[in-house]
Every structure is written in structure tokens, then in C-alpha cells.
Amino acid sequence: MTIEECYSVLGLKVGATLEEVKTSYRVLARQYHPDVNPGDGRSHDRFVELNQAYHRLLEVAKPAAQVRQPSSTPPTSTPATAPKTTVKTRVTRKEPEFRNNPRLTDLEQLLKQRGYLQLQDFLKAQRFPRAVALVDALAQRLPQDPEVRQWQAIAYQRWGRHAIAAGDLDKARIYLKKALRIDPHNRSLWMEVERDFRRLEQIF
């Protein structure tokens, strides 16, 4: 089994942190454990596969602290400019981001991970109704997770922009306004929505 296959078995993207590997394994191992599925050959095989993938990734996956460490060393050499660069990168990034939320249970964390991967696929494929349905369901299930609300806003803004290109201007306005209501303090989102509304004005 390759490293890529190991991550896939655990439902993770390549390069997931050690904490993510452990969380995903715990949830899936409970689901497919032979004691939970007595006499089920498929569950047994899946459980064996999970264990093989997990122990392989224990040797490869890095803790979150080590993954972030390289980005924390440069600011000492350029203290005046590095903080601005870091903040600017975070604000202007338009893609959904994923972080572990320590307040979530293992099952909720796995749900969020899988939702994140699905959302990325839907947005890349421009399947915006599916993306919006997905983030709406996640927001109902994880109402206290601020990242999920950001994902909602991004999905609404993307669908609004797509509606402009398709000539459905009423729908575009509805979803662009929804995006701002969901995440009103996101400067990057405001810039994108403002650009979209300018396109609407040019069409008229």
C-alpha cells in the first residue's frame, strides 16, 4: 500500500497531520471493528486495511506543530514586514481552509474533514448547488464552528459569481448578499463580492 493509498483509506488528503490521522483512525476503527460487526467479512477486511494504513502513516505523518514550524522562523529576520505578509496571506486567500477544532468530537471532526474534501471537489467542478447544500447541512450540524460558516460564505459567493456569468442576475444578487450576511467581517470576501457587484452594474 502506497502512502497516498494509506491517506485515502483513512479518508484524508495526502499530507494530513498526525493528529488528523489519529482522529480519523479512531472513528473508522470503531465503525469497522470485528466486535461491532461479528461475522461480517467485509468489515473485518476493512478493519485490517485501516490498521495497515494507520501504522504506515504513524511513521510518515508529522505533528501539526512541526508542519507549521517553518513558517514561524522567518519573522525573526524581518520583523517589520513578516507580520504584514502573514496577515495579508490569510485575508486574501479565497479558497476554503481547514483546521482542527478541539471543541469537536472525533465523529464531528471526521464529518468536517469529509465535508471539506467534498466541498473542494464541488467547487472545482463548479457544482455550486451541491456545494451550497453541503455547507448548509454542515452548518446545521456544526453551528459553532466558524470555519464552516466561512465555507458557507465562499460557496454562496462562488454561486453568485457563476450566476452572473450565466446571466441569472437576480439569483446572483441573492447569493452575494447571503455571503456577506454569513461572514460579514471577512475582508477578502467583501472585496470579492464588491467586484462581483461591479460586474452586475456593468451589465446593466
C-alpha positions as a Markdown table, in Angstrom:
| # | Residue | x | y | z |
|---|---|---|---|---|
| 1 | Met | 0.0 | 0.0 | 0.0 |
| 2 | Thr | 1.4 | 3.4 | -1.0 |
| 3 | Ile | 1.4 | 6.4 | 1.2 |
| 4 | Glu | -1.2 | 8.0 | -1.0 |
| 5 | Glu | -3.4 | 4.9 | -0.6 |
| 6 | Cys | -2.9 | 4.9 | 3.1 |
| 7 | Tyr | -4.2 | 8.5 | 3.4 |
| 8 | Ser | -7.1 | 7.6 | 1.1 |
| 9 | Val | -8.1 | 4.6 | 3.2 |
| 10 | Leu | -8.4 | 6.9 | 6.2 |
| 11 | Gly | -10.4 | 9.4 | 4.2 |
| 12 | Leu | -7.7 | 12.1 | 4.4 |
| 13 | Lys | -5.7 | 14.3 | 1.9 |
| 14 | Val | -2.1 | 13.5 | 1.4 |
| 15 | Gly | 0.0 | 15.4 | 4.0 |
| 16 | Ala | -2.6 | 15.4 | 6.7 |
| 17 | Thr | -1.1 | 15.9 | 10.2 |
| 18 | Leu | -0.5 | 13.1 | 12.7 |
| 19 | Glu | -3.4 | 14.4 | 14.8 |
| 20 | Glu | -5.8 | 14.1 | 11.8 |
| 21 | Val | -4.5 | 10.6 | 11.1 |
| 22 | Lys | -5.2 | 9.5 | 14.7 |
| 23 | Thr | -8.6 | 11.1 | 14.8 |
| 24 | Ser | -9.8 | 9.6 | 11.5 |
| 25 | Tyr | -8.4 | 6.1 | 12.5 |
| 26 | Arg | -10.2 | 6.1 | 15.9 |
| 27 | Val | -13.5 | 6.9 | 14.3 |
| 28 | Leu | -13.2 | 4.4 | 11.5 |
| 29 | Ala | -11.8 | 1.7 | 13.7 |
| 30 | Arg | -14.8 | 1.9 | 15.9 |
| 31 | Gln | -17.1 | 1.7 | 12.9 |
| 32 | Tyr | -15.4 | -1.4 | 11.4 |
| 33 | His | -14.2 | -3.2 | 14.5 |
| 34 | Pro | -15.0 | -7.0 | 14.4 |
| 35 | Asp | -16.7 | -6.8 | 17.8 |
| 36 | Val | -19.2 | -4.3 | 16.3 |
| 37 | Asn | -19.6 | -6.3 | 13.1 |
| 38 | Pro | -19.5 | -10.0 | 14.1 |
| 39 | Gly | -19.4 | -12.4 | 11.1 |
| 40 | Asp | -19.0 | -9.5 | 8.6 |
| 41 | Gly | -16.1 | -10.4 | 6.4 |
| 42 | Arg | -16.1 | -7.0 | 4.6 |
| 43 | Ser | -15.9 | -5.1 | 7.8 |
| 44 | His | -13.1 | -7.4 | 9.0 |
| 45 | Asp | -11.1 | -6.8 | 5.8 |
| 46 | Arg | -11.7 | -3.1 | 6.1 |
| 47 | Phe | -10.5 | -3.1 | 9.7 |
| 48 | Val | -7.3 | -4.9 | 8.7 |
| 49 | Glu | -6.8 | -2.3 | 5.9 |
| 50 | Leu | -7.3 | 0.6 | 8.3 |
| 51 | Asn | -4.7 | -0.8 | 10.7 |
| 52 | Gln | -2.2 | -1.3 | 8.0 |
| 53 | Ala | -2.7 | 2.2 | 6.7 |
| 54 | Tyr | -2.6 | 3.7 | 10.2 |
| 55 | His | 0.6 | 2.1 | 11.3 |
| 56 | Arg | 2.2 | 3.1 | 8.0 |
| 57 | Leu | 1.2 | 6.7 | 8.4 |
| 58 | Leu | 2.4 | 6.8 | 12.0 |
| 59 | Glu | 5.9 | 6.7 | 10.5 |
| 60 | Val | 5.3 | 9.4 | 8.0 |
| 61 | Ala | 2.7 | 11.9 | 9.3 |
| 62 | Lys | 4.1 | 14.9 | 11.1 |
| 63 | Pro | 2.5 | 16.7 | 14.1 |
| 64 | Ala | 0.7 | 19.9 | 13.4 |
| 65 | Ala | 3.4 | 21.9 | 15.3 |
| 66 | Gln | 6.1 | 20.6 | 13.0 |
| 67 | Val | 4.1 | 21.3 | 9.9 |
| 68 | Arg | 3.7 | 25.0 | 11.0 |
| 69 | Gln | 7.2 | 25.4 | 12.3 |
| 70 | Pro | 9.0 | 26.5 | 9.0 |
| 71 | Ser | 6.6 | 29.4 | 8.6 |
| 72 | Ser | 7.3 | 30.7 | 12.2 |
| 73 | Thr | 11.1 | 31.1 | 11.8 |
| 74 | Pro | 11.4 | 33.8 | 9.1 |
| 75 | Pro | 9.8 | 36.6 | 11.1 |
| 76 | Thr | 12.8 | 37.0 | 13.3 |
| 77 | Ser | 15.0 | 38.2 | 10.4 |
| 78 | Thr | 12.4 | 40.7 | 9.1 |
| 79 | Pro | 10.2 | 41.7 | 11.9 |
| 80 | Ala | 8.8 | 44.8 | 10.2 |
| 81 | Thr | 7.5 | 43.1 | 7.1 |
| 82 | Ala | 6.8 | 39.5 | 8.0 |
| 83 | Pro | 3.7 | 40.1 | 10.2 |
| 84 | Lys | 2.1 | 42.1 | 7.4 |
| 85 | Thr | 2.8 | 39.4 | 4.9 |
| 86 | Thr | 1.3 | 36.7 | 7.2 |
| 87 | Val | -1.9 | 38.7 | 7.8 |
| 88 | Lys | -2.3 | 39.6 | 4.2 |
| 89 | Thr | -2.0 | 36.0 | 3.1 |
| 90 | Arg | -4.7 | 34.9 | 5.5 |
| 91 | Val | -7.1 | 37.7 | 4.5 |
| 92 | Thr | -6.7 | 37.4 | 0.7 |
| 93 | Arg | -6.9 | 33.6 | 0.4 |
| 94 | Lys | -10.2 | 32.8 | -1.3 |
| 95 | Glu | -10.2 | 29.0 | -1.0 |
| 96 | Pro | -11.8 | 27.2 | 1.9 |
| 97 | Glu | -9.3 | 26.4 | 4.6 |
| 98 | Phe | -9.4 | 23.5 | 7.1 |
| 99 | Arg | -8.2 | 23.5 | 10.7 |
| 100 | Asn | -8.8 | 21.1 | 13.5 |
| 101 | Asn | -11.4 | 22.3 | 16.1 |
| 102 | Pro | -10.5 | 20.9 | 19.5 |
| 103 | Arg | -14.1 | 21.5 | 20.6 |
| 104 | Leu | -15.5 | 19.0 | 18.2 |
| 105 | Thr | -15.9 | 15.3 | 19.0 |
| 106 | Asp | -14.0 | 12.7 | 16.9 |
| 107 | Leu | -17.1 | 12.0 | 14.9 |
| 108 | Glu | -17.8 | 15.7 | 14.2 |
| 109 | Gln | -14.1 | 16.2 | 13.3 |
| 110 | Leu | -14.3 | 13.4 | 10.7 |
| 111 | Leu | -17.6 | 14.8 | 9.4 |
| 112 | Lys | -15.9 | 18.1 | 8.9 |
| 113 | Gln | -12.9 | 16.6 | 7.2 |
| 114 | Arg | -15.0 | 14.7 | 4.7 |
| 115 | Gly | -17.2 | 17.7 | 4.2 |
| 116 | Tyr | -14.1 | 19.8 | 3.4 |
| 117 | Leu | -12.9 | 17.4 | 0.8 |
| 118 | Gln | -16.3 | 17.2 | -0.8 |
| 119 | Leu | -16.7 | 20.9 | -0.9 |
| 120 | Gln | -13.3 | 21.3 | -2.6 |
| 121 | Asp | -14.4 | 18.8 | -5.3 |
| 122 | Phe | -17.8 | 20.5 | -5.8 |
| 123 | Leu | -16.2 | 24.0 | -6.2 |
| 124 | Lys | -13.6 | 22.8 | -8.6 |
| 125 | Ala | -16.3 | 21.0 | -10.7 |
| 126 | Gln | -18.5 | 24.2 | -10.5 |
| 127 | Arg | -21.3 | 22.1 | -8.9 |
| 128 | Phe | -22.5 | 25.1 | -6.9 |
| 129 | Pro | -25.9 | 23.8 | -5.8 |
| 130 | Arg | -24.3 | 20.7 | -4.4 |
| 131 | Ala | -21.6 | 22.8 | -2.6 |
| 132 | Val | -24.3 | 25.1 | -1.1 |
| 133 | Ala | -26.4 | 22.1 | 0.0 |
| 134 | Leu | -23.3 | 20.5 | 1.6 |
| 135 | Val | -22.2 | 23.6 | 3.6 |
| 136 | Asp | -25.8 | 24.3 | 4.7 |
| 137 | Ala | -26.0 | 20.8 | 6.1 |
| 138 | Leu | -22.6 | 21.1 | 7.8 |
| 139 | Ala | -23.6 | 24.5 | 9.3 |
| 140 | Gln | -26.7 | 22.9 | 10.9 |
| 141 | Arg | -24.7 | 20.0 | 12.3 |
| 142 | Leu | -21.7 | 22.1 | 13.4 |
| 143 | Pro | -23.2 | 25.6 | 14.2 |
| 144 | Gln | -20.4 | 26.7 | 16.5 |
| 145 | Asp | -17.6 | 26.0 | 14.0 |
| 146 | Pro | -16.5 | 29.4 | 12.5 |
| 147 | Glu | -14.7 | 27.8 | 9.6 |
| 148 | Val | -17.9 | 26.1 | 8.4 |
| 149 | Arg | -19.6 | 29.5 | 8.3 |
| 150 | Gln | -16.7 | 30.8 | 6.2 |
| 151 | Trp | -17.2 | 27.8 | 3.8 |
| 152 | Gln | -20.8 | 28.7 | 3.5 |
| 153 | Ala | -20.0 | 32.3 | 2.6 |
| 154 | Ile | -17.4 | 31.2 | 0.0 |
| 155 | Ala | -19.9 | 28.7 | -1.6 |
| 156 | Tyr | -22.6 | 31.4 | -1.8 |
| 157 | Gln | -20.2 | 33.9 | -3.3 |
| 158 | Arg | -19.0 | 31.4 | -5.9 |
| 159 | Trp | -22.5 | 30.5 | -6.9 |
| 160 | Gly | -23.4 | 34.2 | -7.1 |
| 161 | Arg | -20.4 | 34.8 | -9.4 |
| 162 | His | -21.4 | 31.8 | -11.5 |
| 163 | Ala | -24.9 | 33.2 | -11.8 |
| 164 | Ile | -23.6 | 36.5 | -13.2 |
| 165 | Ala | -21.8 | 34.6 | -15.9 |
| 166 | Ala | -24.9 | 32.6 | -16.7 |
| 167 | Gly | -27.0 | 35.8 | -16.9 |
| 168 | Asp | -29.2 | 34.9 | -13.9 |
| 169 | Leu | -28.7 | 38.3 | -12.2 |
| 170 | Asp | -31.5 | 38.0 | -9.6 |
| 171 | Lys | -30.0 | 34.8 | -8.3 |
| 172 | Ala | -26.6 | 36.4 | -8.3 |
| 173 | Arg | -27.7 | 39.2 | -6.0 |
| 174 | Ile | -29.4 | 36.8 | -3.6 |
| 175 | Tyr | -26.4 | 34.7 | -3.1 |
| 176 | Leu | -23.9 | 37.5 | -3.0 |
| 177 | Lys | -25.9 | 39.2 | -0.2 |
| 178 | Lys | -26.2 | 35.9 | 1.6 |
| 179 | Ala | -22.4 | 35.5 | 1.5 |
| 180 | Leu | -22.0 | 38.9 | 3.2 |
| 181 | Arg | -24.6 | 38.1 | 5.9 |
| 182 | Ile | -22.9 | 34.8 | 6.7 |
| 183 | Asp | -19.4 | 36.2 | 7.1 |
| 184 | Pro | -19.6 | 40.0 | 7.4 |
| 185 | His | -16.1 | 40.5 | 8.8 |
| 186 | Asn | -14.2 | 38.7 | 6.1 |
| 187 | Arg | -12.3 | 41.5 | 4.2 |
| 188 | Ser | -11.3 | 39.2 | 1.4 |
| 189 | Leu | -14.9 | 38.1 | 0.9 |
| 190 | Trp | -16.1 | 41.8 | 0.8 |
| 191 | Met | -13.5 | 42.6 | -1.9 |
| 192 | Glu | -14.7 | 39.6 | -4.0 |
| 193 | Val | -18.4 | 40.4 | -3.6 |
| 194 | Glu | -17.7 | 44.1 | -4.3 |
| 195 | Arg | -16.0 | 43.1 | -7.5 |
| 196 | Asp | -19.0 | 40.9 | -8.4 |
| 197 | Phe | -21.5 | 43.7 | -7.8 |
| 198 | Arg | -19.4 | 46.0 | -10.1 |
| 199 | Arg | -19.8 | 43.4 | -12.8 |
| 200 | Leu | -23.5 | 43.4 | -12.2 |
| 201 | Glu | -23.6 | 47.2 | -12.6 |
| 202 | Gln | -21.7 | 47.0 | -15.9 |
| 203 | Ile | -24.2 | 44.5 | -17.3 |
| 204 | Phe | -27.0 | 46.9 | -16.6 |
